[in-house]
Amino acid sequence: MNQGLHYYLKRRVFKLSRIDNRSTKEISQQLNISEKAVEYHITQSLKSMRFSSKGILLLLTFLFFQILNFFHFSLG
């Protein structure tokens, strides 16, 4: 499958599922794909969000300690 189409489909399925509260069956009928494909795209979206969240949390932790060090040495 074309990578751009795969990305679009993953986003579309996730939006219909999580934002529009559509069932797997409704999404599969609307997009003319199997229910298994809908489940696959939802799973992939959640995995990529989990991975992104870990990176963001790591960055925020790093920045937090940098700010603490800055104030510790600036004020101390």
N, CA, C and O atoms as a printed pandas DataFrame, in Angstrom:
     atom_number atom_name residue_name chain_id  residue_number  x_coord  y_coord  z_coord
0              1         N          MET        A               1    0.846   -1.176    0.000
1              2        CA          MET        A               1    0.000    0.000    0.000
2              3         C          MET        A               1    0.894    1.243    0.000
3              4         O          MET        A               1    1.949    1.264    0.635
4              5         N          ASN        A               2    0.463    2.253   -0.708
5              6        CA          ASN        A               2    1.187    3.516   -0.755
6              7         C          ASN        A               2    1.321    4.076    0.664
7              8         O          ASN        A               2    0.354    4.092    1.426
8              9         N          GLN        A               3    2.519    4.531    1.006
9             10        CA          GLN        A               3    2.780    4.995    2.373
10            11         C          GLN        A               3    1.910    6.196    2.743
11            12         O          GLN        A               3    1.437    6.291    3.875
12            13         N          GLY        A               4    1.698    7.109    1.803
13            14        CA          GLY        A               4    0.850    8.269    2.067
14            15         C          GLY        A               4   -0.586    7.870    2.332
15            16         O          GLY        A               4   -1.239    8.420    3.219
16            17         N          LEU        A               5   -1.079    6.909    1.558
17            18        CA          LEU        A               5   -2.443    6.416    1.744
18            19         C          LEU        A               5   -2.576    5.709    3.091
19            20         O          LEU        A               5   -3.574    5.870    3.793
20            21         N          HIS        A               6   -1.564    4.930    3.437
21            22        CA          HIS        A               6   -1.562    4.218    4.723
22            23         C          HIS        A               6   -1.627    5.221    5.881
23            24         O          HIS        A               6   -2.388    5.030    6.829
24            25         N          TYR        A               7   -0.839    6.273    5.800
25            26        CA          TYR        A               7   -0.819    7.308    6.838
26            27         C          TYR        A               7   -2.186    7.990    6.931
27            28         O          TYR        A               7   -2.710    8.189    8.026
28            29         N          TYR        A               8   -2.757    8.346    5.782
29            30        CA          TYR        A               8   -4.068    9.000    5.758
30            31         C          TYR        A               8   -5.126    8.095    6.379
31            32         O          TYR        A               8   -5.938    8.540    7.191
32            33         N          LEU        A               9   -5.109    6.827    5.991
33            34        CA          LEU        A               9   -6.099    5.877    6.479
34            35         C          LEU        A               9   -5.984    5.695    7.994
35            36         O          LEU        A               9   -6.992    5.630    8.696
36            37         N          LYS        A              10   -4.753    5.615    8.487
37            38        CA          LYS        A              10   -4.525    5.463    9.930
38            39         C          LYS        A              10   -5.097    6.658   10.692
39            40         O          LYS        A              10   -5.756    6.487   11.717
40            41         N          ARG        A              11   -4.848    7.851   10.197
41            42        CA          ARG        A              11   -5.369    9.063   10.840
42            43         C          ARG        A              11   -6.890    9.124   10.767
43            44         O          ARG        A              11   -7.554    9.473   11.743
44            45         N          ARG        A              12   -7.430    8.786    9.613
45            46        CA          ARG        A              12   -8.886    8.834    9.404
46            47         C          ARG        A              12   -9.598    7.839   10.324
47            48         O          ARG        A              12  -10.597    8.173   10.962
48            49         N          VAL        A              13   -9.073    6.621   10.381
49            50        CA          VAL        A              13   -9.664    5.592   11.239
50            51         C          VAL        A              13   -9.605    6.027   12.697
51            52         O          VAL        A              13  -10.585    5.883   13.428
52            53         N          PHE        A              14   -8.472    6.554   13.121
53            54        CA          PHE        A              14   -8.328    6.983   14.511
54            55         C          PHE        A              14   -9.321    8.094   14.844
55            56         O          PHE        A              14   -9.954    8.064   15.899
56            57         N          LYS        A              15   -9.458    9.067   13.955
57            58        CA          LYS        A              15  -10.398   10.169   14.176
58            59         C          LYS        A              15  -11.824    9.645   14.291
59            60         O          LYS        A              15  -12.554   10.019   15.209
60            61         N          LEU        A              16  -12.217    8.786   13.369
61            62        CA          LEU        A              16  -13.575    8.243   13.406
62            63         C          LEU        A              16  -13.816    7.445   14.683
63            64         O          LEU        A              16  -14.905    7.495   15.257
64            65         N          SER        A              17  -12.808    6.718   15.122
65            66        CA          SER        A              17  -12.947    5.873   16.303
66            67         C          SER        A              17  -12.948    6.678   17.597
67            68         O          SER        A              17  -13.869    6.558   18.405
68            69         N          ARG        A              18  -11.939    7.483   17.789
69            70        CA          ARG        A              18  -11.746    8.136   19.082
70            71         C          ARG        A              18  -12.437    9.489   19.211
71            72         O          ARG        A              18  -12.869    9.855   20.304
72            73         N          ILE        A              19  -12.549   10.225   18.134
73            74        CA          ILE        A              19  -13.150   11.556   18.209
74            75         C          ILE        A              19  -14.640   11.508   17.875
75            76         O          ILE        A              19  -15.460   12.120   18.559
76            77         N          ASP        A              20  -14.977   10.774   16.815
77            78        CA          ASP        A              20  -16.379   10.686   16.391
78            79         C          ASP        A              20  -17.131    9.529   17.043
79            80         O          ASP        A              20  -18.329    9.358   16.819
80            81         N          ASN        A              21  -16.427    8.734   17.851
81            82        CA          ASN        A              21  -17.020    7.605   18.584
82            83         C          ASN        A              21  -17.773    6.616   17.701
83            84         O          ASN        A              21  -18.841    6.127   18.069
84            85         N          ARG        A              22  -17.210    6.331   16.544
85            86        CA          ARG        A              22  -17.818    5.341   15.646
86            87         C          ARG        A              22  -17.333    3.948   16.015
87            88         O          ARG        A              22  -16.216    3.778   16.506
88            89         N          SER        A              23  -18.168    2.967   15.778
89            90        CA          SER        A              23  -17.782    1.580   16.047
90            91         C          SER        A              23  -16.874    1.071   14.927
91            92         O          SER        A              23  -16.789    1.666   13.852
92            93         N          THR        A              24  -16.209   -0.029   15.205
93            94        CA          THR        A              24  -15.340   -0.652   14.205
94            95         C          THR        A              24  -16.140   -1.002   12.955
95            96         O          THR        A              24  -15.678   -0.800   11.832
96            97         N          LYS        A              25  -17.323   -1.519   13.162
97            98        CA          LYS        A              25  -18.179   -1.901   12.034
98            99         C          LYS        A              25  -18.579   -0.680   11.203
99           100         O          LYS        A              25  -18.542   -0.730    9.974
100          101         N          GLU        A              26  -18.958    0.408   11.861
101          102        CA          GLU        A              26  -19.339    1.630   11.140
102          103         C          GLU        A              26  -18.170    2.178   10.325
103          104         O          GLU        A              26  -18.342    2.595    9.180
104          105         N          ILE        A              27  -16.989    2.172   10.921
105          106        CA          ILE        A              27  -15.803    2.683   10.222
106          107         C          ILE        A              27  -15.486    1.814    9.018
107          108         O          ILE        A              27  -15.194    2.324    7.936
108          109         N          SER        A              28  -15.543    0.508    9.203
109          110        CA          SER        A              28  -15.225   -0.398    8.092
110          111         C          SER        A              28  -16.203   -0.215    6.941
111          112         O          SER        A              28  -15.806   -0.271    5.777
112          113         N          GLN        A              29  -17.469    0.002    7.249
113          114        CA          GLN        A              29  -18.459    0.224    6.194
114          115         C          GLN        A              29  -18.248    1.566    5.508
115          116         O          GLN        A              29  -18.353    1.663    4.285
116          117         N          GLN        A              30  -17.951    2.601    6.288
117          118        CA          GLN        A              30  -17.764    3.936    5.723
118          119         C          GLN        A              30  -16.539    4.001    4.815
119          120         O          GLN        A              30  -16.581    4.627    3.756
120          121         N          LEU        A              31  -15.443    3.353    5.230
121          122        CA          LEU        A              31  -14.196    3.426    4.465
122          123         C          LEU        A              31  -14.012    2.254    3.506
123          124         O          LEU        A              31  -13.038    2.198    2.755
124          125         N          ASN        A              32  -14.964    1.317    3.542
125          126        CA          ASN        A              32  -14.918    0.142    2.670
126          127         C          ASN        A              32  -13.639   -0.680    2.884
127          128         O          ASN        A              32  -12.973   -1.086    1.931
128          129         N          ILE        A              33  -13.321   -0.908    4.156
129          130        CA          ILE        A              33  -12.205   -1.776    4.525
130          131         C          ILE        A              33  -12.715   -2.774    5.562
131          132         O          ILE        A              33  -13.791   -2.584    6.129
132          133         N          SER        A              34  -11.961   -3.818    5.810
133          134        CA          SER        A              34  -12.404   -4.840    6.761
134          135         C          SER        A              34  -12.322   -4.321    8.197
135          136         O          SER        A              34  -11.604   -3.367    8.495
136          137         N          GLU        A              35  -13.074   -4.974    9.066
137          138        CA          GLU        A              35  -13.023   -4.609   10.483
138          139         C          GLU        A              35  -11.637   -4.885   11.060
139          140         O          GLU        A              35  -11.172   -4.156   11.936
140          141         N          LYS        A              36  -10.981   -5.928   10.576
141          142        CA          LYS        A              36   -9.609   -6.233   11.021
142          143         C          LYS        A              36   -8.664   -5.098   10.635
143          144         O          LYS        A              36   -7.766   -4.749   11.401
144          145         N          ALA        A              37   -8.863   -4.521    9.447
145          146        CA          ALA        A              37   -8.025   -3.398    9.012
146          147         C          ALA        A              37   -8.255   -2.188    9.914
147          148         O          ALA        A              37   -7.312   -1.473   10.251
148          149         N          VAL        A              38   -9.494   -1.963   10.300
149          150        CA          VAL        A              38   -9.812   -0.859   11.214
150          151         C          VAL        A              38   -9.090   -1.071   12.544
151          152         O          VAL        A              38   -8.459   -0.152   13.065
152          153         N          GLU        A              39   -9.184   -2.275   13.087
153          154        CA          GLU        A              39   -8.513   -2.588   14.351
154          155         C          GLU        A              39   -7.003   -2.410   14.231
155          156         O          GLU        A              39   -6.357   -1.896   15.144
156          157         N          TYR        A              40   -6.447   -2.837   13.100
157          158        CA          TYR        A              40   -5.010   -2.703   12.862
158          159         C          TYR        A              40   -4.603   -1.224   12.887
159          160         O          TYR        A              40   -3.623   -0.861   13.538
160          161         N          HIS        A              41   -5.346   -0.379   12.185
161          162        CA          HIS        A              41   -4.993    1.041   12.112
162          163         C          HIS        A              41   -5.128    1.727   13.474
163          164         O          HIS        A              41   -4.324    2.595   13.814
164          165         N          ILE        A              42   -6.129    1.346   14.244
165          166        CA          ILE        A              42   -6.281    1.914   15.588
166          167         C          ILE        A              42   -5.099    1.500   16.463
167          168         O          ILE        A              42   -4.530    2.323   17.181
168          169         N          THR        A              43   -4.736    0.226   16.398
169          170        CA          THR        A              43   -3.600   -0.281   17.178
170          171         C          THR        A              43   -2.312    0.434   16.797
171          172         O          THR        A              43   -1.537    0.825   17.670
172          173         N          GLN        A              44   -2.076    0.606   15.499
173          174        CA          GLN        A              44   -0.864    1.282   15.044
174          175         C          GLN        A              44   -0.840    2.739   15.505
175          176         O          GLN        A              44    0.211    3.251   15.891
176          177         N          SER        A              45   -1.984    3.400   15.466
177          178        CA          SER        A              45   -2.059    4.791   15.931
178          179         C          SER        A              45   -1.717    4.894   17.410
179          180         O          SER        A              45   -0.953    5.767   17.823
180          181         N          LEU        A              46   -2.288    3.998   18.201
181          182        CA          LEU        A              46   -2.025    4.022   19.642
182          183         C          LEU        A              46   -0.565    3.722   19.953
183          184         O          LEU        A              46    0.018    4.330   20.851
184          185         N          LYS        A              47    0.029    2.784   19.212
185          186        CA          LYS        A              47    1.450    2.471   19.424
186          187         C          LYS        A              47    2.323    3.669   19.107
187          188         O          LYS        A              47    3.245    3.980   19.861
188          189         N          SER        A              48    2.044    4.350   17.996
189          190        CA          SER        A              48    2.882    5.489   17.627
190          191         C          SER        A              48    2.690    6.643   18.610
191          192         O          SER        A              48    3.634    7.383   18.888
192          193         N          MET        A              49    1.479    6.800   19.136
193          194        CA          MET        A              49    1.251    7.840   20.138
194          195         C          MET        A              49    1.991    7.520   21.428
195          196         O          MET        A              49    2.549    8.413   22.065
196          197         N          ARG        A              50    1.997    6.257   21.813
197          198        CA          ARG        A              50    2.704    5.834   23.019
198          199         C          ARG        A              50    4.197    6.114   22.866
199          200         O          ARG        A              50    4.837    6.615   23.790
200          201         N          PHE        A              51    4.748    5.789   21.697
201          202        CA          PHE        A              51    6.164    6.011   21.427
202          203         C          PHE        A              51    6.476    7.504   21.467
203          204         O          PHE        A              51    7.482    7.910   22.049
204          205         N          SER        A              52    5.623    8.325   20.854
205          206        CA          SER        A              52    5.824    9.774   20.846
206          207         C          SER        A              52    5.742   10.346   22.251
207          208         O          SER        A              52    6.512   11.236   22.611
208          209         N          SER        A              53    4.811    9.837   23.041
209          210        CA          SER        A              53    4.637   10.330   24.412
210          211         C          SER        A              53    5.880   10.085   25.252
211          212         O          SER        A              53    6.260   10.927   26.065
212          213         N          LYS        A              54    6.517    8.927   25.057
213          214        CA          LYS        A              54    7.735    8.627   25.820
214          215         C          LYS        A              54    8.835    9.614   25.474
215          216         O          LYS        A              54    9.566   10.061   26.358
216          217         N          GLY        A              55    8.962    9.957   24.206
217          218        CA          GLY        A              55    9.976   10.919   23.785
218          219         C          GLY        A              55    9.721   12.299   24.353
219          220         O          GLY        A              55   10.648   12.986   24.783
220          221         N          ILE        A              56    8.472   12.697   24.355
221          222        CA          ILE        A              56    8.108   14.004   24.897
222          223         C          ILE        A              56    8.356   14.042   26.401
223          224         O          ILE        A              56    8.871   15.031   26.922
224          225         N          LEU        A              57    7.995   12.977   27.093
225          226        CA          LEU        A              57    8.223   12.913   28.538
226          227         C          LEU        A              57    9.716   12.992   28.862
227          228         O          LEU        A              57   10.114   13.674   29.806
228          229         N          LEU        A              58   10.528   12.304   28.089
229          230        CA          LEU        A              58   11.972   12.347   28.286
230          231         C          LEU        A              58   12.503   13.763   28.071
231          232         O          LEU        A              58   13.331   14.242   28.846
232          233         N          LEU        A              59   12.033   14.425   27.030
233          234        CA          LEU        A              59   12.458   15.794   26.748
234          235         C          LEU        A              59   12.034   16.742   27.868
235          236         O          LEU        A              59   12.826   17.577   28.304
236          237         N          LEU        A              60   10.804   16.620   28.331
237          238        CA          LEU        A              60   10.328   17.486   29.412
238          239         C          LEU        A              60   11.109   17.260   30.705
239          240         O          LEU        A              60   11.405   18.210   31.431
240          241         N          THR        A              61   11.437   16.013   30.987
241          242        CA          THR        A              61   12.236   15.705   32.178
242          243         C          THR        A              61   13.612   16.353   32.072
243          244         O          THR        A              61   14.098   16.956   33.029
244          245         N          PHE        A              62   14.234   16.227   30.906
245          246        CA          PHE        A              62   15.542   16.830   30.677
246          247         C          PHE        A              62   15.476   18.344   30.865
247          248         O          PHE        A              62   16.322   18.926   31.544
248          249         N          LEU        A              63   14.468   18.983   30.261
249          250        CA          LEU        A              63   14.329   20.433   30.373
250          251         C          LEU        A              63   14.071   20.866   31.815
251          252         O          LEU        A              63   14.591   21.886   32.265
252          253         N          PHE        A              64   13.278   20.097   32.524
253          254        CA          PHE        A              64   12.990   20.402   33.924
254          255         C          PHE        A              64   14.281   20.449   34.739
255          256         O          PHE        A              64   14.499   21.381   35.513
256          257         N          PHE        A              65   15.131   19.445   34.562
257          258        CA          PHE        A              65   16.378   19.412   35.325
258          259         C          PHE        A              65   17.357   20.485   34.860
259          260         O          PHE        A              65   18.150   20.981   35.661
260          261         N          GLN        A              66   17.315   20.846   33.600
261          262        CA          GLN        A              66   18.154   21.941   33.120
262          263         C          GLN        A              66   17.729   23.256   33.773
263          264         O          GLN        A              66   18.572   24.061   34.170
264          265         N          ILE        A              67   16.432   23.462   33.880
265          266        CA          ILE        A              67   15.919   24.681   34.518
266          267         C          ILE        A              67   16.278   24.698   36.002
267          268         O          ILE        A              67   16.672   25.735   36.536
268          269         N          LEU        A              68   16.140   23.550   36.666
269          270        CA          LEU        A              68   16.528   23.479   38.082
270          271         C          LEU        A              68   18.000   23.814   38.262
271          272         O          LEU        A              68   18.359   24.577   39.159
272          273         N          ASN        A              69   18.848   23.252   37.420
273          274        CA          ASN        A              69   20.282   23.544   37.499
274          275         C          ASN        A              69   20.556   25.014   37.248
275          276         O          ASN        A              69   21.394   25.612   37.923
276          277         N          PHE        A              70   19.867   25.600   36.294
277          278        CA          PHE        A              70   20.055   27.011   35.976
278          279         C          PHE        A              70   19.746   27.877   37.195
279          280         O          PHE        A              70   20.536   28.748   37.558
280          281         N          PHE        A              71   18.599   27.638   37.823
281          282        CA          PHE        A              71   18.219   28.440   38.984
282          283         C          PHE        A              71   19.099   28.145   40.192
283          284         O          PHE        A              71   19.383   29.040   40.988
284          285         N          HIS        A              72   19.525   26.913   40.329
285          286        CA          HIS        A              72   20.394   26.550   41.445
286          287         C          HIS        A              72   21.709   27.327   41.368
287          288         O          HIS        A              72   22.178   27.864   42.371
288          289         N          PHE        A              73   22.299   27.383   40.170
289          290        CA          PHE        A              73   23.582   28.072   40.020
290          291         C          PHE        A              73   23.412   29.584   39.901
291          292         O          PHE        A              73   24.324   30.333   40.252
292          293         N          SER        A              74   22.271   30.042   39.416
293          294        CA          SER        A              74   22.039   31.481   39.275
294          295         C          SER        A              74   21.732   32.141   40.613
295          296         O          SER        A              74   22.183   33.253   40.891
296          297         N          LEU        A              75   20.965   31.443   41.429
297          298        CA          LEU        A              75   20.533   32.033   42.696
298          299         C          LEU        A              75   21.440   31.659   43.862
299          300         O          LEU        A              75   21.430   32.317   44.903
300          301         N          GLY        A              76   22.221   30.602   43.682
301          302        CA          GLY        A              76   23.024   30.113   44.799
302          303         C          GLY        A              76   24.351   30.659   44.811
303          304         O          GLY        A              76   25.144   30.336   45.696
